[in-house]
Amino acid sequence: MAPCDVSVVPCRSYEPAACRAALEAVLAPLGGLDWVRPGMRVAIKANLVAGGKPESAVTTHPALLGALAELLRARGAVPVIGDSPGGLFTAAWVERIYTAAGLRADPSCAPALNADFSQREADFPAGRVLRHFPYTAWLDGADAVINFCKLKTHGMMALSCAAKNVFGVIPGTRKPEFHFRYPNPADFARMLVDLDDFVAPVLSICDAVVAMEGNGPTAGTPRPVGCLAASRSPHRLDLLCAALIGLRRRDVPTLEAALERGYVPETAEELAVAGDWRAFAVPDFRRTQGQSSLLFRGRGGPLGRLQGAVVSAAVCPRPALDAARCVGCGACQRVCPAGALVLRGGRPAIDRRKCIRCFCCQEFCPRGALRQHRPLLSRLLSPQP
């Protein structure tokens, strides 16, 4: 079998038989599930971010998670599906997420849902920027981890796919700490790549049957793409998925961080791909503007920092309020790691001096009232669909 970096196959619906067939097909060029042995416990790290309904394209679809669980059971393995979405990492809170995302109602998913909500501290000397951190202990019982992500836009990272999905191993209420520790998108991306190295998924699979465009990763618009993609490398999978929606490597901070470590080539065209990925490309996909190409470099002394601050103010995206959608619930204020949001007259006001542009407020606004705003210069320099 020829070497394969990424595999792509069509999958036009979430009908269970179609999902199972597409999963078998996308994994075949990567050796399938031949590595699975009877009795193995396999963790399936889903994207359950805010527990959106399956049709909202917020989470990994339950039909795909269920199909993968069945394929693992057929080989005698024990699948465990889990995540630590934003909020409390407790049985009561996560159970609400399972139900909202359709996992509890799916007969193939329900028996596999994680019920271990303990946390541990990790020491990871191999990390470049992240060497000590909390993590969700349900992963400790796994013999292998499969990273099953969703293709979406993201306010801070431009792309929410395989590398970003692993951030879900950090307990939900601890996530804001990491945004505050790593406010620069480049450093946050390096932290995510460290987490990917720590978790070391044996496979990464992307649900791109229906992706999310626009105001992702939780308040965007579903957009059919019609495929599944898979890789042994979360970063090579991300490089291809970025190309599917018109993003370049330099647009995505995690891909820049992966390039620093030699994990990806310069372009998607250099990947060995099984399947015609260009058949699924969506050139008019509505994207968000990443900050990587502007902020990833430019260190080095006071002058470099001053230049970076000027560029940041002039061209980098920032969260902004769509007042017509806001109901004054205060979710944005509660989740802001920098304390940059206060409610005034029932509406959030953003202190720009404190705002670290992590887009947590945008990600967790239940009404999609906070959006990414691009300054005029940014729009002129880099027009987007």
Disulfide bonds with the S-S distance in Angstrom:
none
